[in-house]
Structures are given as structure tokens and as C-alpha cells.
Amino acid sequence: MKAYVAFLGCKVNQYETELIIEQLERAGIVVSPQPINVDVCVVNTCMVTTEAERQSRQVLRKLKRLNPKAVVIAVGCYAHLNPKSLADCGADIVLGNAEKTKLTEYINNWFETRKPITFVSEPDYQIDQPVKNFLAERVRAYVKVEDGCYEFCTYCVVPIARGRKIRSKDKESVLQEVRNLVASGYKEIVITGVNLGKYGQDTGTNLAELIEYILNNVNDVFRIRLSSINVQDVSNDLVNLFKYRDKLCPHLHIPVQSGSNRILKSMNRKYTVEQAVSLFERLRSVDPDFSITTDIIVGFPGETIGDFERTLALISEVKFARVHAFKYSERPGTPASKMPQKVPSEEKDRRMKLLKELADKTAMEYRAASVGKIRTVLVEMSKNGVSHGYDEYYVRHELVSMKPGSLTKVVIRKPNGVGVVSQVVDLERNMAQ
């Protein structure tokens, strides 16, 4: 039996997709890299925006069309919002997040009965399964350490799909998972969670303690990167770790969402612009080149031109290394969906264009400021004599062909459209590795 597995959305979904792949392989089902001529199709869905929903439905329809005799399975977050919609797109089995751990049982049941299945339970399940390997990533591995969110931002449906209780893996389990992945050759470990900064609230620890514990107990050549974390959750202890630990990448993705305190309050974000800027200044006092990437929502209900201009001013001030901008997407049942003063679609488009132009400019300035500096690149792929990879600051490099999976010292020569062009330091020694 052969299966094809696809995922949409966040790093947590990517991590859980690897768990699904391992589960299928343990059951004797061969996972194919091609979406044709398979018996089972699994789509790990996303519903954080209307676009993510649309893409989830599109993938399901495509897989059903390519494999009319296969069982098509939709799992994950979208199922918590609208399971019928997934069934209408051709999914024979629709399952929630908790059901991912028993996927093969549902597959066996379907082949026995050929009857459609929809089962979406409450998402407050414990997280304890480790990933042993990553098919989607050859040099980088993700470790999910937390699930659940109780922030209730007014635009967000994540707590519906991921649960309102914080659930954290214990430190020993995380440590063992990291050790195994590093021993398998992964040079970068990305620590991720639905609300990563809340790690340990349920177990009497915190994220800074976890990271320090890993760094003190894994001695191999590797580095850690943290995934998205909120302003209010970056503690002084966590900031201090960046001072002394060369294995902790000096990069954080901190979603600021708006440069207007009025809009942040309307979003039910738990910080002010001033608090965010203060945090950014603390991080760059540790390392002047500290890489800060962010998310911005454009056109939130009630966002005036003045509010939007404050967001532009924040981008100019902080000089984010990268900005992920999203047009506000109405999510059913959220408080924001009932708010008046909706921003017209054409005005959202206008603001997005202005924001993207400024974000591209400041990102280029950030990269240009690194010319002449030494960085460590994790080489991800090589083709036609050219390699690509990301450095510790999450800047993409183009360099002479090197072995994928190697951590290579380079000097930055110039910025290009999406990253920088670099020269390998001590090329002869690197080629001998």
C-alpha cells in the first residue's frame, strides 16, 4: 500500500506531518513523494486564514481527482472549524488534531467498511510523541514542545483547533528527542509550539530553562532556533541566553501585528508598541545584528490611515529582517468578525502594497549592513555549482557549491533580491570536510 502526505500551515503542522509519516511507515504503508498512483492521501489542513482554508480544499480536490480510488483523509485544524466542508471536497475521512495519533486505525476501518468517517474530538490532548526523522527537511528538524493557546486574540480561531489549555512536553523527553535528531545528522533544531512562550506553565518550568537545559546537555555540533514567540513571553532570562550561547541562533520571529496601540487593544494583544520596541532594543543590545522577523495584519476592522501609518513608522524604526504581511481575514465566530468599520478590500490592497515596498526596503538595508561580516551557513541544497542555505540570523545565502548539511563559515559580499551572496572562508579546509 502506498500513501501521499501533504501539509499546509505552520511549523507545528509540519512537525505533526512527520509524525503521521512515521506512523504510516510503521504500519507498513510506503510514503511516496509523488501524489499519484497511491492508495491513501492525507492532507494535514490549516484554517488560520481564508486563503489557508481555500488551499486546503484545493489540495483535497486535486488529490481526489488524481487518485479517484484512493481513500482521501483530511486531518487537523480545519476539521475543528468546518468538517462538512472538507467532506464536500472529497475527503472520505475527516479527523481532528487529537485523531492524528490514531490515523492508521481509521484507515484500516475505512478499507474494511468503505464508509465515510468524521470524528473531531476536543483538542486538549497530551503531547508526548517524538519525531525520529524528517522527510520534508534533510538538514533541519523541528521539535514541538508545546500545544494550546488561551490568548484569544479577537481575530484568531487557533484555540478552537488547538485547545485552550497549555500542554508542555517534559524537559527530559525534549532533550532525548533533540539528542536523537542531532545524532541522526540534523544540524539545526527548531523549537516550536502553538504558543511557544507559554512552554512550561503547566509543568512548573519555562522556555529559558528548557533551552539552557538542552544546550548544557547536548555537546554535538548543532544549533537551536526558536520559532514564533509573543512580545510578552520573551523573558529577561531568555534574552540573557543569547549573550552566552553561540549555539542559540540570534533570531526571533515576534509577531507584532500592528504599530497602533489602539488596534493592538482591539486585537486583544497583550502588549503595547512601546513594550515591543523596548524588547527589540534589549535584543539588539545583546547583538546589534539580532534578526527580528515579524507578522503584520493589514486592514484590521477600524484601522484608520493614521493607525496604518504608525505601523509603517514601526517598520522603519525597527528595520525588521523580514515582514510577513497578511490582509485581515475574517474568521467565523471571532469577536473581530462582528466589529464595525470594516476596511474595504481595495484599501487593504493599497496598504499592502505600501507596506510590502517599505518592508522590502528595510529588509534590504538589514542585509546590506551585514556585508563584510562572518556568518555560519547551514547548506541546504547544491545545484549547478551553487549552494543555498540560511545563516544563524535567518538570512538566505548563495555561495559556491558545498556539501548539504554542512555548517560553513562565510563572509558576506553583497545583498541580492532575497538574501545575500557570500564567499566561503578558508575554502580549501571546508572542501576537505
C-alpha positions in Angstrom: 0.0 0.0 0.0 1.3 3.5 -0.9 0.4 6.9 0.6 0.9 10.5 -0.2 1.0 13.1 2.7 0.7 16.9 2.3 0.5 19.7 4.9 -0.4 23.3 5.0 0.3 26.0 7.6 2.7 26.4 10.5 5.8 24.6 11.8 3.7 22.7 14.3 1.7 21.2 11.4 5.0 20.3 9.6 6.2 18.6 12.8 2.9 16.7 13.1 3.1 15.7 9.5 6.3 13.9 10.1 4.6 12.0 13.0 1.9 11.0 10.5 4.6 9.8 8.0 6.3 7.7 10.7 3.0 6.3 11.8 2.2 5.2 8.3 5.6 3.7 7.7 5.4 1.7 11.0 2.2 0.2 9.7 3.9 -0.9 6.5 2.5 1.8 4.3 5.1 3.2 1.9 5.0 7.0 1.7 5.5 8.3 -1.8 6.9 11.7 -2.7 4.5 11.8 -5.7 0.8 12.5 -5.4 -0.3 9.9 -8.0 -0.9 6.1 -8.1 -1.4 5.9 -4.3 -3.9 4.2 -2.1 -4.1 6.7 0.7 -3.9 10.6 0.5 -3.5 12.5 3.8 -3.8 16.3 4.0 -2.9 18.0 7.2 -5.0 21.1 6.9 -4.9 24.7 8.1 -7.6 27.3 8.7 -5.8 30.3 10.2 -6.9 32.4 7.2 -9.5 32.1 4.4 -6.6 31.6 2.0 -5.3 28.6 4.0 -8.8 27.2 4.0 -9.1 27.6 0.2 -5.7 26.0 -0.3 -6.7 23.0 1.9 -9.8 22.4 -0.1 -7.9 22.8 -3.3 -5.3 20.2 -2.4 -8.1 17.7 -1.3 -9.9 18.2 -4.7 -6.7 17.7 -6.6 -5.7 14.5 -4.8 -9.2 13.1 -5.2 -9.0 13.9 -9.0 -5.6 12.3 -9.3 -6.4 9.2 -7.2 -10.2 8.5 -7.6 -9.9 5.1 -6.0 -7.8 6.2 -3.0 -9.1 7.0 0.5 -8.6 10.7 0.9 -8.2 11.9 4.5 -8.4 15.5 5.9 -6.9 15.9 9.3 -6.1 18.9 11.5 -7.2 22.3 12.3 -9.7 22.9 9.5 -11.7 19.9 10.7 -12.4 21.7 14.0 -13.9 24.7 12.2 -15.9 23.1 9.4 -15.7 19.3 8.9 -18.6 19.2 6.4 -16.7 21.5 4.1 -13.8 19.0 3.9 -16.2 16.1 3.3 -17.8 18.1 0.5 -14.4 18.5 -1.1 -14.0 14.7 -1.4 -12.5 13.7 2.0 -13.6 10.2 2.9 -12.2 10.6 6.4 -12.3 13.9 8.4 -10.3 13.9 11.6 -9.4 16.5 14.3 -5.9 17.1 15.7 -6.2 14.5 18.5 -7.1 11.8 16.0 -3.8 12.2 14.1 -2.2 9.8 16.5 -4.5 7.0 15.5 -4.6 7.6 11.8 -3.9 4.1 10.8 -6.8 2.7 12.8 -9.2 5.0 10.8 -7.5 3.9 7.5 -8.0 0.2 8.4 -11.6 0.8 9.4 -12.3 2.5 6.1 -10.8 -0.3 4.0 -13.0 -2.7 5.9 -16.2 -0.8 5.6 -15.7 1.7 2.8 -17.9 4.1 4.9 -17.1 7.8 5.4 -15.8 8.8 8.8 -15.9 12.1 10.5 -14.5 12.3 14.0 -13.3 15.5 15.6 -12.8 15.4 19.4 -11.7 18.1 21.8 -8.1 19.2 21.1 -6.8 19.2 24.7 -4.8 16.0 24.2 -1.3 15.4 25.7 1.7 15.8 23.5 4.4 13.2 24.1 5.2 11.6 20.7 8.8 12.3 19.4 9.7 12.6 15.7 12.7 10.4 14.7 13.3 11.7 11.2 12.3 14.4 8.8 11.5 13.6 5.2 10.5 17.2 4.3 13.7 18.6 5.7 17.1 17.0 5.2 19.3 19.3 7.4 16.8 20.9 9.8 14.5 19.3 12.2 11.5 20.6 14.3 10.7 19.7 17.8 7.2 20.5 19.1 7.4 21.2 22.8 4.0 22.9 23.5 0.4 23.0 22.3 -2.6 25.1 23.2 -3.4 28.8 23.5 -5.6 30.8 25.7 -4.7 34.3 24.5 -8.0 34.7 22.5 -6.8 37.4 20.1 -10.1 38.7 18.6 -9.2 37.7 15.0 -8.0 34.2 15.8 -9.6 30.7 15.8 -6.5 28.8 16.9 -7.8 28.0 20.4 -10.8 26.3 18.8 -8.5 23.9 16.9 -5.6 23.6 19.3 -7.3 23.8 22.7 -7.3 26.4 25.4 -5.0 24.5 27.9 -1.2 24.8 27.7 0.3 21.3 27.3 4.1 21.0 27.5 6.4 18.1 26.9 8.6 17.4 29.9 12.3 18.5 29.6 13.7 15.0 29.6 11.5 14.0 26.6 12.5 17.1 24.7 16.2 16.6 25.5 16.1 13.0 24.3 14.3 14.0 21.1 16.9 16.7 20.4 19.7 14.3 21.1 18.4 11.6 18.7 17.8 14.2 15.9 21.3 15.6 16.3 22.8 12.1 16.4 21.0 11.5 13.1 22.8 14.4 11.5 20.5 17.3 11.8 22.5 20.5 12.4 19.6 22.9 13.2 16.8 22.1 15.7 13.8 24.4 15.6 11.9 24.5 18.9 8.3 25.1 18.1 4.8 25.3 19.7 1.4 26.8 19.2 2.1 29.4 21.8 5.8 28.7 22.4 6.4 31.3 25.0 4.0 29.7 27.4 6.0 26.5 27.5 6.2 25.1 31.0 3.3 27.0 32.6 1.6 23.7 33.3 4.7 21.9 34.5 6.5 24.5 36.6 9.3 25.4 34.2 9.7 27.9 31.3 11.2 28.2 27.9 14.5 29.7 29.0 15.1 26.8 31.4 14.3 24.3 28.6 16.8 25.9 26.2 19.5 26.2 28.7 18.9 22.5 29.7 19.3 21.4 26.1 22.4 23.5 25.5 24.1 22.2 28.7 23.4 18.5 27.8 23.9 18.2 24.0 27.5 18.7 23.1 27.5 17.8 19.4 27.9 20.4 16.6 24.4 21.9 16.1 22.4 25.0 16.7 18.9 25.8 18.1 16.4 28.2 16.5 13.2 29.3 18.2 10.0 29.6 16.3 7.3 32.3 16.7 7.0 33.9 20.2 4.9 36.8 21.5 6.4 40.0 22.9 5.1 39.5 26.4 6.7 36.0 26.6 10.3 36.9 25.8 11.7 37.0 29.4 14.9 38.6 30.5 16.3 35.1 31.2 15.6 34.2 27.6 17.3 37.4 26.3 20.3 36.7 28.5 20.8 33.2 26.9 21.6 35.0 23.6 24.6 36.6 25.4 26.4 33.5 26.3 25.3 30.7 24.0 26.8 30.6 20.5 24.5 27.7 19.7 21.3 29.7 20.1 20.6 31.5 16.8 20.3 35.3 17.3 16.9 35.4 15.6 13.3 35.6 16.9 10.1 35.7 15.0 8.0 38.1 17.1 4.5 38.8 15.6 3.8 42.5 16.4 0.7 42.6 14.2 0.3 46.5 14.3 2.1 49.6 15.1 -1.0 51.2 16.7 -1.8 50.7 20.4 -5.5 51.3 19.7 -5.5 48.4 17.2 -3.4 46.1 19.4 -6.0 46.7 22.1 -8.8 45.9 19.7 -7.0 42.7 18.7 -6.6 41.8 22.4 -2.9 41.6 22.1 -1.2 41.7 25.5 1.5 44.3 24.9 1.9 47.9 23.7 4.1 49.2 20.8 6.4 50.7 23.4 6.9 47.4 25.1 7.6 45.7 21.8 10.2 48.4 20.8 11.8 48.1 24.3 12.2 44.3 23.8 13.7 44.8 20.3 16.2 47.3 21.8 17.2 44.8 24.5 17.8 42.1 22.0 19.9 44.4 19.8 21.9 45.5 22.9 22.9 41.8 23.2 23.7 41.7 19.5 23.4 44.8 17.2 22.7 42.5 14.3 20.0 40.5 16.1 17.5 39.3 13.5 13.9 40.2 14.2 11.2 39.0 11.8 7.5 39.7 12.3 3.9 39.4 11.2 1.7 42.3 10.4 -2.1 42.3 9.8 -3.2 44.9 7.3 -6.8 46.3 7.3 -8.0 45.1 10.7 -11.5 46.4 11.4 -11.3 50.0 12.5 -7.8 50.5 11.3 -7.5 54.1 10.1 -4.9 55.6 7.8 -3.3 57.0 10.9 -3.1 53.6 12.5 -1.6 52.2 9.4 1.0 55.0 9.2 2.0 54.1 12.7 2.7 50.6 11.5 4.8 51.9 8.7 6.7 54.0 11.2 7.4 51.0 13.4 8.8 49.0 10.4 11.1 51.9 9.6 12.2 52.2 13.2 12.9 48.6 13.9 14.2 47.5 10.5 12.8 44.0 10.6 14.9 41.4 8.8 11.7 40.2 7.3 8.0 41.1 7.5 5.2 38.6 6.8 2.2 40.8 5.9 -1.4 39.5 5.8 -4.6 41.2 4.8 -7.1 40.8 7.6 -9.1 37.6 7.1 -12.4 37.3 8.8 -12.8 34.1 10.8 -16.3 32.9 11.7 -17.4 33.3 15.3 -14.5 35.6 16.3 -15.1 38.9 18.0 -13.4 40.7 15.2 -15.8 39.3 12.6 -18.6 41.3 14.4 -16.6 44.5 14.6 -17.9 47.5 12.6 -15.8 49.8 10.3 -14.5 47.1 8.0 -11.7 48.3 5.8 -12.7 48.0 2.1 -10.8 45.4 0.0 -9.3 47.9 -2.3 -8.0 49.9 0.6 -6.4 46.7 2.1 -4.7 46.2 -1.3 -3.4 49.7 -1.3 -2.0 49.4 2.2 -0.5 46.0 1.5 1.4 47.4 -1.5 2.8 50.3 0.5 3.8 48.1 3.4 5.5 45.5 1.2 7.5 48.1 -0.5 8.7 49.5 2.8 9.3 46.0 4.3 11.4 45.0 1.3 13.4 48.2 1.6 14.2 47.8 5.3 15.0 44.1 4.8 17.5 45.0 2.1 19.0 47.6 4.4 19.3 45.0 7.2 21.1 42.6 4.8 23.3 45.4 3.3 24.5 46.2 6.8 26.0 42.7 7.1 28.4 43.0 4.2 31.9 42.0 5.2 30.7 40.1 8.3 31.4 36.4 9.0 28.3 34.2 9.2 27.7 30.4 9.6 25.5 29.0 6.9 23.7 25.7 7.1 24.0 24.4 3.5 20.6 23.0 2.4 21.0 22.3 -1.3 23.6 22.5 -4.1 22.9 22.6 -7.8 24.9 23.6 -10.8 27.9 24.7 -8.7 25.9 26.9 -6.4 24.7 26.2 -2.8 21.9 27.8 -0.8 21.3 27.9 2.9 20.4 30.1 5.9 22.8 31.6 8.5 22.2 31.9 12.2 20.4 35.3 11.6 17.9 33.6 9.2 19.4 35.3 6.1 19.4 33.2 2.9 22.9 32.8 1.3 24.1 32.0 -2.1 27.6 30.6 -2.2 29.9 28.2 -4.1 28.8 24.6 -4.1 29.3 22.9 -0.7 28.1 19.7 0.9 24.5 19.9 2.0 24.2 19.6 5.8 27.5 21.3 6.5 27.8 24.3 8.7 30.1 26.6 6.6 31.8 29.8 7.6 31.3 32.5 5.0 31.9 36.2 4.6 29.0 38.3 3.1 29.9 40.1 -0.1 26.7 41.7 -1.3 22.9 41.6 -0.8 20.7 40.2 -3.6 17.0 40.1 -4.2 16.1 37.6 -1.5 19.2 37.3 0.6 23.0 37.7 0.2 25.9 36.4 -1.9 28.7 35.0 0.2 32.2 33.7 -0.1 33.4 30.7 1.8 36.0 31.4 4.4 39.1 29.1 4.0 37.6 27.2 1.1 40.2 24.5 0.9 39.7 23.5 4.5 35.9 23.4 4.0 36.2 21.3 0.9 38.2 18.7 2.8 35.5 18.2 5.4 
